[in-house]
């Protein structure tokens, strides 16, 4: 995350309440907004396990 309370954290590690806040207030423009909206859908639908291979490969 490039800014805010969770600056320097991976988008995959953002808490759901932070993503819910963006859902209410509006997503940032561009690719970051798309990433955050996608992460919101993944986490709110209980699909976190699909991120495990990605996390393993890139950390």
CHARMM internal coordinates of N, CA and C (Angstrom, degrees):
IC EDIT
DIST 1 N 1 CA 1.4468
DIST 1 CA 1 C 1.5313
ANGL 1 N 1 CA 1 C 107.13
DIST 1 C 2 N 1.3040
ANGL 1 CA 1 C 2 N 118.21
DIHE 1 N 1 CA 1 C 2 N 126.45
DIST 2 N 2 CA 1.4644
ANGL 1 C 2 N 2 CA 119.95
DIHE 1 CA 1 C 2 N 2 CA -174.16
DIST 2 CA 2 C 1.5320
ANGL 2 N 2 CA 2 C 115.06
DIHE 1 C 2 N 2 CA 2 C -83.85
DIST 2 C 3 N 1.3392
ANGL 2 CA 2 C 3 N 118.90
DIHE 2 N 2 CA 2 C 3 N -5.92
DIST 3 N 3 CA 1.4647
ANGL 2 C 3 N 3 CA 119.56
DIHE 2 CA 2 C 3 N 3 CA -176.59
DIST 3 CA 3 C 1.5315
ANGL 3 N 3 CA 3 C 110.19
DIHE 2 C 3 N 3 CA 3 C -156.25
DIST 3 C 4 N 1.3126
ANGL 3 CA 3 C 4 N 115.34
DIHE 3 N 3 CA 3 C 4 N 172.13
DIST 4 N 4 CA 1.4599
ANGL 3 C 4 N 4 CA 121.10
DIHE 3 CA 3 C 4 N 4 CA 172.42
DIST 4 CA 4 C 1.5123
ANGL 4 N 4 CA 4 C 114.98
DIHE 3 C 4 N 4 CA 4 C 81.71
DIST 4 C 5 N 1.3207
ANGL 4 CA 4 C 5 N 114.33
DIHE 4 N 4 CA 4 C 5 N -168.76
DIST 5 N 5 CA 1.4572
ANGL 4 C 5 N 5 CA 123.02
DIHE 4 CA 4 C 5 N 5 CA -176.61
DIST 5 CA 5 C 1.5270
ANGL 5 N 5 CA 5 C 112.49
DIHE 4 C 5 N 5 CA 5 C -57.01
DIST 5 C 6 N 1.3117
ANGL 5 CA 5 C 6 N 117.28
DIHE 5 N 5 CA 5 C 6 N -32.37
DIST 6 N 6 CA 1.4632
ANGL 5 C 6 N 6 CA 122.02
DIHE 5 CA 5 C 6 N 6 CA -176.88
DIST 6 CA 6 C 1.5275
ANGL 6 N 6 CA 6 C 112.34
DIHE 5 C 6 N 6 CA 6 C -106.99
DIST 6 C 7 N 1.3162
ANGL 6 CA 6 C 7 N 116.15
DIHE 6 N 6 CA 6 C 7 N 30.79
DIST 7 N 7 CA 1.4582
ANGL 6 C 7 N 7 CA 121.43
DIHE 6 CA 6 C 7 N 7 CA 179.25
DIST 7 CA 7 C 1.5242
ANGL 7 N 7 CA 7 C 110.26
DIHE 6 C 7 N 7 CA 7 C -55.20
DIST 7 C 8 N 1.3157
ANGL 7 CA 7 C 8 N 116.05
DIHE 7 N 7 CA 7 C 8 N 140.29
DIST 8 N 8 CA 1.4665
ANGL 7 C 8 N 8 CA 124.88
DIHE 7 CA 7 C 8 N 8 CA 177.93
DIST 8 CA 8 C 1.5318
ANGL 8 N 8 CA 8 C 113.94
DIHE 7 C 8 N 8 CA 8 C 72.81
DIST 8 C 9 N 1.3125
ANGL 8 CA 8 C 9 N 118.71
DIHE 8 N 8 CA 8 C 9 N 12.22
DIST 9 N 9 CA 1.4645
ANGL 8 C 9 N 9 CA 121.23
DIHE 8 CA 8 C 9 N 9 CA 173.94
DIST 9 CA 9 C 1.5215
ANGL 9 N 9 CA 9 C 108.72
DIHE 8 C 9 N 9 CA 9 C -98.48
DIST 9 C 10 N 1.3249
ANGL 9 CA 9 C 10 N 115.56
DIHE 9 N 9 CA 9 C 10 N 153.18
DIST 10 N 10 CA 1.4542
ANGL 9 C 10 N 10 CA 120.19
DIHE 9 CA 9 C 10 N 10 CA 174.51
DIST 10 CA 10 C 1.5310
ANGL 10 N 10 CA 10 C 108.67
DIHE 9 C 10 N 10 CA 10 C -68.55
DIST 10 C 11 N 1.3023
ANGL 10 CA 10 C 11 N 116.91
DIHE 10 N 10 CA 10 C 11 N 144.33
DIST 11 N 11 CA 1.4687
ANGL 10 C 11 N 11 CA 121.42
DIHE 10 CA 10 C 11 N 11 CA 178.23
DIST 11 CA 11 C 1.5291
ANGL 11 N 11 CA 11 C 110.22
DIHE 10 C 11 N 11 CA 11 C -58.99
DIST 11 C 12 N 1.3089
ANGL 11 CA 11 C 12 N 116.84
DIHE 11 N 11 CA 11 C 12 N -32.43
DIST 12 N 12 CA 1.4696
ANGL 11 C 12 N 12 CA 120.64
DIHE 11 CA 11 C 12 N 12 CA 179.61
DIST 12 CA 12 C 1.5254
ANGL 12 N 12 CA 12 C 112.31
DIHE 11 C 12 N 12 CA 12 C -67.77
DIST 12 C 13 N 1.3345
ANGL 12 CA 12 C 13 N 117.76
DIHE 12 N 12 CA 12 C 13 N -17.99
DIST 13 N 13 CA 1.4619
ANGL 12 C 13 N 13 CA 121.79
DIHE 12 CA 12 C 13 N 13 CA -178.18
DIST 13 CA 13 C 1.5257
ANGL 13 N 13 CA 13 C 113.90
DIHE 12 C 13 N 13 CA 13 C -99.63
DIST 13 C 14 N 1.3061
ANGL 13 CA 13 C 14 N 117.42
DIHE 13 N 13 CA 13 C 14 N 2.47
DIST 14 N 14 CA 1.4632
ANGL 13 C 14 N 14 CA 119.82
DIHE 13 CA 13 C 14 N 14 CA -179.92
DIST 14 CA 14 C 1.5223
ANGL 14 N 14 CA 14 C 110.41
DIHE 13 C 14 N 14 CA 14 C -70.06
DIST 14 C 15 N 1.3344
ANGL 14 CA 14 C 15 N 117.26
DIHE 14 N 14 CA 14 C 15 N 139.80
DIST 15 N 15 CA 1.4663
ANGL 14 C 15 N 15 CA 119.21
DIHE 14 CA 14 C 15 N 15 CA 178.63
DIST 15 CA 15 C 1.5305
ANGL 15 N 15 CA 15 C 111.53
DIHE 14 C 15 N 15 CA 15 C -71.51
DIST 15 C 16 N 1.3043
ANGL 15 CA 15 C 16 N 114.91
DIHE 15 N 15 CA 15 C 16 N 153.01
DIST 16 N 16 CA 1.4664
ANGL 15 C 16 N 16 CA 120.61
DIHE 15 CA 15 C 16 N 16 CA -177.48
DIST 16 CA 16 C 1.5275
ANGL 16 N 16 CA 16 C 111.05
DIHE 15 C 16 N 16 CA 16 C -60.07
DIST 16 C 17 N 1.3271
ANGL 16 CA 16 C 17 N 117.96
DIHE 16 N 16 CA 16 C 17 N -38.39
DIST 17 N 17 CA 1.4731
ANGL 16 C 17 N 17 CA 119.15
DIHE 16 CA 16 C 17 N 17 CA -177.97
DIST 17 CA 17 C 1.5236
ANGL 17 N 17 CA 17 C 112.07
DIHE 16 C 17 N 17 CA 17 C -61.36
DIST 17 C 18 N 1.3280
ANGL 17 CA 17 C 18 N 117.03
DIHE 17 N 17 CA 17 C 18 N -32.14
DIST 18 N 18 CA 1.4693
ANGL 17 C 18 N 18 CA 120.94
DIHE 17 CA 17 C 18 N 18 CA 177.11
DIST 18 CA 18 C 1.5358
ANGL 18 N 18 CA 18 C 110.13
DIHE 17 C 18 N 18 CA 18 C -69.90
DIST 18 C 19 N 1.3163
ANGL 18 CA 18 C 19 N 116.65
DIHE 18 N 18 CA 18 C 19 N -42.05
DIST 19 N 19 CA 1.4617
ANGL 18 C 19 N 19 CA 120.64
DIHE 18 CA 18 C 19 N 19 CA 177.30
DIST 19 CA 19 C 1.5198
ANGL 19 N 19 CA 19 C 111.12
DIHE 18 C 19 N 19 CA 19 C -66.54
DIST 19 C 20 N 1.3326
ANGL 19 CA 19 C 20 N 117.53
DIHE 19 N 19 CA 19 C 20 N -35.12
DIST 20 N 20 CA 1.4689
ANGL 19 C 20 N 20 CA 121.22
DIHE 19 CA 19 C 20 N 20 CA 176.10
DIST 20 CA 20 C 1.5208
ANGL 20 N 20 CA 20 C 110.56
DIHE 19 C 20 N 20 CA 20 C -64.21
DIST 20 C 21 N 1.3235
ANGL 20 CA 20 C 21 N 116.55
DIHE 20 N 20 CA 20 C 21 N -36.96
DIST 21 N 21 CA 1.4645
ANGL 20 C 21 N 21 CA 120.48
DIHE 20 CA 20 C 21 N 21 CA 177.56
DIST 21 CA 21 C 1.5305
ANGL 21 N 21 CA 21 C 110.26
DIHE 20 C 21 N 21 CA 21 C -61.74
DIST 21 C 22 N 1.3223
ANGL 21 CA 21 C 22 N 117.02
DIHE 21 N 21 CA 21 C 22 N -44.93
DIST 22 N 22 CA 1.4653
ANGL 21 C 22 N 22 CA 120.30
DIHE 21 CA 21 C 22 N 22 CA 177.08
DIST 22 CA 22 C 1.5224
ANGL 22 N 22 CA 22 C 110.96
DIHE 21 C 22 N 22 CA 22 C -62.90
DIST 22 C 23 N 1.3172
ANGL 22 CA 22 C 23 N 117.15
DIHE 22 N 22 CA 22 C 23 N -38.71
DIST 23 N 23 CA 1.4629
ANGL 22 C 23 N 23 CA 121.19
DIHE 22 CA 22 C 23 N 23 CA 178.54
DIST 23 CA 23 C 1.5342
ANGL 23 N 23 CA 23 C 110.35
DIHE 22 C 23 N 23 CA 23 C -58.08
DIST 23 C 24 N 1.3214
ANGL 23 CA 23 C 24 N 116.04
DIHE 23 N 23 CA 23 C 24 N -40.55
DIST 24 N 24 CA 1.4805
ANGL 23 C 24 N 24 CA 120.27
DIHE 23 CA 23 C 24 N 24 CA 179.28
DIST 24 CA 24 C 1.5272
ANGL 24 N 24 CA 24 C 112.37
DIHE 23 C 24 N 24 CA 24 C -74.42
DIST 24 C 25 N 1.3247
ANGL 24 CA 24 C 25 N 116.61
DIHE 24 N 24 CA 24 C 25 N -42.57
DIST 25 N 25 CA 1.4693
ANGL 24 C 25 N 25 CA 121.59
DIHE 24 CA 24 C 25 N 25 CA -173.52
DIST 25 CA 25 C 1.5276
ANGL 25 N 25 CA 25 C 114.03
DIHE 24 C 25 N 25 CA 25 C -86.78
DIST 25 C 26 N 1.3119
ANGL 25 CA 25 C 26 N 116.82
DIHE 25 N 25 CA 25 C 26 N -24.59
DIST 26 N 26 CA 1.4620
ANGL 25 C 26 N 26 CA 121.55
DIHE 25 CA 25 C 26 N 26 CA -177.73
DIST 26 CA 26 C 1.5120
ANGL 26 N 26 CA 26 C 111.11
DIHE 25 C 26 N 26 CA 26 C 116.26
DIST 26 C 27 N 1.3208
ANGL 26 CA 26 C 27 N 115.33
DIHE 26 N 26 CA 26 C 27 N 140.51
DIST 27 N 27 CA 1.4562
ANGL 26 C 27 N 27 CA 121.76
DIHE 26 CA 26 C 27 N 27 CA -178.67
DIST 27 CA 27 C 1.5216
ANGL 27 N 27 CA 27 C 109.91
DIHE 26 C 27 N 27 CA 27 C -78.19
DIST 27 C 28 N 1.3275
ANGL 27 CA 27 C 28 N 118.22
DIHE 27 N 27 CA 27 C 28 N 148.22
DIST 28 N 28 CA 1.4665
ANGL 27 C 28 N 28 CA 119.96
DIHE 27 CA 27 C 28 N 28 CA 173.44
DIST 28 CA 28 C 1.5284
ANGL 28 N 28 CA 28 C 109.92
DIHE 27 C 28 N 28 CA 28 C -62.13
DIST 28 C 29 N 1.2961
ANGL 28 CA 28 C 29 N 115.93
DIHE 28 N 28 CA 28 C 29 N 158.11
DIST 29 N 29 CA 1.4621
ANGL 28 C 29 N 29 CA 120.94
DIHE 28 CA 28 C 29 N 29 CA 177.60
DIST 29 CA 29 C 1.5207
ANGL 29 N 29 CA 29 C 110.64
DIHE 28 C 29 N 29 CA 29 C -69.90
DIST 29 C 30 N 1.3049
ANGL 29 CA 29 C 30 N 115.15
DIHE 29 N 29 CA 29 C 30 N 157.77
DIST 30 N 30 CA 1.4544
ANGL 29 C 30 N 30 CA 121.65
DIHE 29 CA 29 C 30 N 30 CA 171.30
DIST 30 CA 30 C 1.5121
ANGL 30 N 30 CA 30 C 115.26
DIHE 29 C 30 N 30 CA 30 C 79.82
DIST 30 C 31 N 1.3207
ANGL 30 CA 30 C 31 N 113.62
DIHE 30 N 30 CA 30 C 31 N -158.37
DIST 31 N 31 CA 1.4510
ANGL 30 C 31 N 31 CA 121.77
DIHE 30 CA 30 C 31 N 31 CA -173.81
DIST 31 CA 31 C 1.5302
ANGL 31 N 31 CA 31 C 112.43
DIHE 30 C 31 N 31 CA 31 C -64.62
DIST 31 C 32 N 1.3248
ANGL 31 CA 31 C 32 N 117.17
DIHE 31 N 31 CA 31 C 32 N -36.77
DIST 32 N 32 CA 1.4580
ANGL 31 C 32 N 32 CA 119.67
DIHE 31 CA 31 C 32 N 32 CA 179.05
DIST 32 CA 32 C 1.5256
ANGL 32 N 32 CA 32 C 110.84
DIHE 31 C 32 N 32 CA 32 C -60.37
DIST 32 C 33 N 1.3168
ANGL 32 CA 32 C 33 N 117.23
DIHE 32 N 32 CA 32 C 33 N -44.25
DIST 33 N 33 CA 1.4580
ANGL 32 C 33 N 33 CA 121.10
DIHE 32 CA 32 C 33 N 33 CA 177.81
DIST 33 CA 33 C 1.5169
ANGL 33 N 33 CA 33 C 112.03
DIHE 32 C 33 N 33 CA 33 C -61.05
DIST 33 C 34 N 1.3140
ANGL 33 CA 33 C 34 N 116.74
DIHE 33 N 33 CA 33 C 34 N -38.66
DIST 34 N 34 CA 1.4697
ANGL 33 C 34 N 34 CA 120.60
DIHE 33 CA 33 C 34 N 34 CA 177.24
DIST 34 CA 34 C 1.5270
ANGL 34 N 34 CA 34 C 111.16
DIHE 33 C 34 N 34 CA 34 C -65.90
DIST 34 C 35 N 1.3342
ANGL 34 CA 34 C 35 N 116.49
DIHE 34 N 34 CA 34 C 35 N -41.78
DIST 35 N 35 CA 1.4624
ANGL 34 C 35 N 35 CA 120.11
DIHE 34 CA 34 C 35 N 35 CA 177.81
DIST 35 CA 35 C 1.5224
ANGL 35 N 35 CA 35 C 110.98
DIHE 34 C 35 N 35 CA 35 C -62.23
DIST 35 C 36 N 1.3275
ANGL 35 CA 35 C 36 N 116.73
DIHE 35 N 35 CA 35 C 36 N -45.42
DIST 36 N 36 CA 1.4619
ANGL 35 C 36 N 36 CA 120.66
DIHE 35 CA 35 C 36 N 36 CA -178.33
DIST 36 CA 36 C 1.5245
ANGL 36 N 36 CA 36 C 111.36
DIHE 35 C 36 N 36 CA 36 C -65.48
DIST 36 C 37 N 1.3177
ANGL 36 CA 36 C 37 N 117.40
DIHE 36 N 36 CA 36 C 37 N -42.09
DIST 37 N 37 CA 1.4674
ANGL 36 C 37 N 37 CA 120.87
DIHE 36 CA 36 C 37 N 37 CA 178.61
DIST 37 CA 37 C 1.5253
ANGL 37 N 37 CA 37 C 110.78
DIHE 36 C 37 N 37 CA 37 C -64.30
DIST 37 C 38 N 1.3160
ANGL 37 CA 37 C 38 N 117.00
DIHE 37 N 37 CA 37 C 38 N -39.89
DIST 38 N 38 CA 1.4604
ANGL 37 C 38 N 38 CA 120.97
DIHE 37 CA 37 C 38 N 38 CA 177.37
DIST 38 CA 38 C 1.5189
ANGL 38 N 38 CA 38 C 110.53
DIHE 37 C 38 N 38 CA 38 C -64.55
DIST 38 C 39 N 1.3276
ANGL 38 CA 38 C 39 N 117.04
DIHE 38 N 38 CA 38 C 39 N -43.97
DIST 39 N 39 CA 1.4614
ANGL 38 C 39 N 39 CA 121.08
DIHE 38 CA 38 C 39 N 39 CA 179.16
DIST 39 CA 39 C 1.5211
ANGL 39 N 39 CA 39 C 110.58
DIHE 38 C 39 N 39 CA 39 C -63.57
DIST 39 C 40 N 1.3154
ANGL 39 CA 39 C 40 N 117.57
DIHE 39 N 39 CA 39 C 40 N -37.02
DIST 40 N 40 CA 1.4609
ANGL 39 C 40 N 40 CA 121.79
DIHE 39 CA 39 C 40 N 40 CA 176.52
DIST 40 CA 40 C 1.5265
ANGL 40 N 40 CA 40 C 109.98
DIHE 39 C 40 N 40 CA 40 C -59.95
DIST 40 C 41 N 1.3076
ANGL 40 CA 40 C 41 N 117.38
DIHE 40 N 40 CA 40 C 41 N -46.93
DIST 41 N 41 CA 1.4688
ANGL 40 C 41 N 41 CA 121.29
DIHE 40 CA 40 C 41 N 41 CA 179.84
DIST 41 CA 41 C 1.5292
ANGL 41 N 41 CA 41 C 111.14
DIHE 40 C 41 N 41 CA 41 C -63.72
DIST 41 C 42 N 1.3153
ANGL 41 CA 41 C 42 N 116.84
DIHE 41 N 41 CA 41 C 42 N -42.69
DIST 42 N 42 CA 1.4607
ANGL 41 C 42 N 42 CA 120.85
DIHE 41 CA 41 C 42 N 42 CA 179.83
DIST 42 CA 42 C 1.5299
ANGL 42 N 42 CA 42 C 110.52
DIHE 41 C 42 N 42 CA 42 C -61.34
DIST 42 C 43 N 1.3234
ANGL 42 CA 42 C 43 N 116.18
DIHE 42 N 42 CA 42 C 43 N -49.63
DIST 43 N 43 CA 1.4596
ANGL 42 C 43 N 43 CA 119.77
DIHE 42 CA 42 C 43 N 43 CA -175.39
DIST 43 CA 43 C 1.5227
ANGL 43 N 43 CA 43 C 112.96
DIHE 42 C 43 N 43 CA 43 C -72.06
DIST 43 C 44 N 1.3063
ANGL 43 CA 43 C 44 N 118.59
DIHE 43 N 43 CA 43 C 44 N -39.43
DIST 44 N 44 CA 1.4636
ANGL 43 C 44 N 44 CA 119.65
DIHE 43 CA 43 C 44 N 44 CA -178.01
DIST 44 CA 44 C 1.5234
ANGL 44 N 44 CA 44 C 112.50
DIHE 43 C 44 N 44 CA 44 C -74.38
DIST 44 C 45 N 1.3242
ANGL 44 CA 44 C 45 N 116.99
DIHE 44 N 44 CA 44 C 45 N -16.45
DIST 45 N 45 CA 1.4620
ANGL 44 C 45 N 45 CA 120.52
DIHE 44 CA 44 C 45 N 45 CA 177.47
DIST 45 CA 45 C 1.5334
ANGL 45 N 45 CA 45 C 112.37
DIHE 44 C 45 N 45 CA 45 C -101.97
DIST 45 C 46 N 1.3248
ANGL 45 CA 45 C 46 N 116.64
DIHE 45 N 45 CA 45 C 46 N 10.79
DIST 46 N 46 CA 1.4562
ANGL 45 C 46 N 46 CA 121.26
DIHE 45 CA 45 C 46 N 46 CA 175.92
DIST 46 CA 46 C 1.5149
ANGL 46 N 46 CA 46 C 114.56
DIHE 45 C 46 N 46 CA 46 C 67.59
DIST 46 C 47 N 1.3164
ANGL 46 CA 46 C 47 N 117.39
DIHE 46 N 46 CA 46 C 47 N 31.58
DIST 47 N 47 CA 1.4646
ANGL 46 C 47 N 47 CA 121.71
DIHE 46 CA 46 C 47 N 47 CA -176.89
DIST 47 CA 47 C 1.5289
ANGL 47 N 47 CA 47 C 112.94
DIHE 46 C 47 N 47 CA 47 C -104.18
DIST 47 C 48 N 1.3149
ANGL 47 CA 47 C 48 N 116.88
DIHE 47 N 47 CA 47 C 48 N 22.33
DIST 48 N 48 CA 1.4656
ANGL 47 C 48 N 48 CA 121.61
DIHE 47 CA 47 C 48 N 48 CA -176.16
DIST 48 CA 48 C 1.5279
ANGL 48 N 48 CA 48 C 113.35
DIHE 47 C 48 N 48 CA 48 C -53.63
DIST 48 C 49 N 1.3168
ANGL 48 CA 48 C 49 N 117.67
DIHE 48 N 48 CA 48 C 49 N -31.08
DIST 49 N 49 CA 1.4767
ANGL 48 C 49 N 49 CA 121.11
DIHE 48 CA 48 C 49 N 49 CA -176.66
DIST 49 CA 49 C 1.5235
ANGL 49 N 49 CA 49 C 112.34
DIHE 48 C 49 N 49 CA 49 C -63.04
DIST 49 C 50 N 1.3313
ANGL 49 CA 49 C 50 N 118.17
DIHE 49 N 49 CA 49 C 50 N -24.70
DIST 50 N 50 CA 1.4665
ANGL 49 C 50 N 50 CA 118.57
DIHE 49 CA 49 C 50 N 50 CA 178.58
DIST 50 CA 50 C 1.5314
ANGL 50 N 50 CA 50 C 111.54
DIHE 49 C 50 N 50 CA 50 C -67.46
DIST 50 C 51 N 1.3238
ANGL 50 CA 50 C 51 N 116.90
DIHE 50 N 50 CA 50 C 51 N -15.93
DIST 51 N 51 CA 1.4620
ANGL 50 C 51 N 51 CA 121.28
DIHE 50 CA 50 C 51 N 51 CA 179.45
DIST 51 CA 51 C 1.5233
ANGL 51 N 51 CA 51 C 112.82
DIHE 50 C 51 N 51 CA 51 C -84.17
DIST 51 C 52 N 1.3204
ANGL 51 CA 51 C 52 N 117.80
DIHE 51 N 51 CA 51 C 52 N -16.82
DIST 52 N 52 CA 1.4672
ANGL 51 C 52 N 52 CA 121.41
DIHE 51 CA 51 C 52 N 52 CA -175.44
DIST 52 CA 52 C 1.5269
ANGL 52 N 52 CA 52 C 113.61
DIHE 51 C 52 N 52 CA 52 C -54.88
DIST 52 C 53 N 1.3324
ANGL 52 CA 52 C 53 N 120.00
DIHE 52 N 52 CA 52 C 53 N -48.37
DIST 53 N 53 CA 1.4742
ANGL 52 C 53 N 53 CA 118.71
DIHE 52 CA 52 C 53 N 53 CA 179.03
DIST 53 CA 53 C 1.5342
ANGL 53 N 53 CA 53 C 112.84
DIHE 52 C 53 N 53 CA 53 C -63.20
DIST 53 C 54 N 1.3068
ANGL 53 CA 53 C 54 N 116.70
DIHE 53 N 53 CA 53 C 54 N -35.09
DIST 54 N 54 CA 1.4684
ANGL 53 C 54 N 54 CA 120.94
DIHE 53 CA 53 C 54 N 54 CA 179.46
DIST 54 CA 54 C 1.5233
ANGL 54 N 54 CA 54 C 109.52
DIHE 53 C 54 N 54 CA 54 C -67.74
DIST 54 C 55 N 1.3248
ANGL 54 CA 54 C 55 N 116.69
DIHE 54 N 54 CA 54 C 55 N -46.57
DIST 55 N 55 CA 1.4554
ANGL 54 C 55 N 55 CA 120.77
DIHE 54 CA 54 C 55 N 55 CA 178.97
DIST 55 CA 55 C 1.5256
ANGL 55 N 55 CA 55 C 110.91
DIHE 54 C 55 N 55 CA 55 C -60.19
DIST 55 C 56 N 1.3245
ANGL 55 CA 55 C 56 N 115.78
DIHE 55 N 55 CA 55 C 56 N -42.73
DIST 56 N 56 CA 1.4594
ANGL 55 C 56 N 56 CA 120.58
DIHE 55 CA 55 C 56 N 56 CA -178.69
DIST 56 CA 56 C 1.5256
ANGL 56 N 56 CA 56 C 111.47
DIHE 55 C 56 N 56 CA 56 C -63.18
DIST 56 C 57 N 1.3142
ANGL 56 CA 56 C 57 N 116.70
DIHE 56 N 56 CA 56 C 57 N -41.08
DIST 57 N 57 CA 1.4662
ANGL 56 C 57 N 57 CA 120.95
DIHE 56 CA 56 C 57 N 57 CA -177.26
DIST 57 CA 57 C 1.5255
ANGL 57 N 57 CA 57 C 113.48
DIHE 56 C 57 N 57 CA 57 C -72.43
DIST 57 C 58 N 1.3251
ANGL 57 CA 57 C 58 N 117.93
DIHE 57 N 57 CA 57 C 58 N -36.15
DIST 58 N 58 CA 1.4647
ANGL 57 C 58 N 58 CA 121.00
DIHE 57 CA 57 C 58 N 58 CA -171.26
DIST 58 CA 58 C 1.5196
ANGL 58 N 58 CA 58 C 115.62
DIHE 57 C 58 N 58 CA 58 C -104.62
DIST 58 C 59 N 1.3317
ANGL 58 CA 58 C 59 N 117.42
DIHE 58 N 58 CA 58 C 59 N 7.63
DIST 59 N 59 CA 1.4737
ANGL 58 C 59 N 59 CA 117.80
DIHE 58 CA 58 C 59 N 59 CA 177.73
DIST 59 CA 59 C 1.4794
ANGL 59 N 59 CA 59 C 111.52
DIHE 58 C 59 N 59 CA 59 C -110.82
END
COOR INIT
IC SEED 1 N 1 CA 1 C
IC BUILD
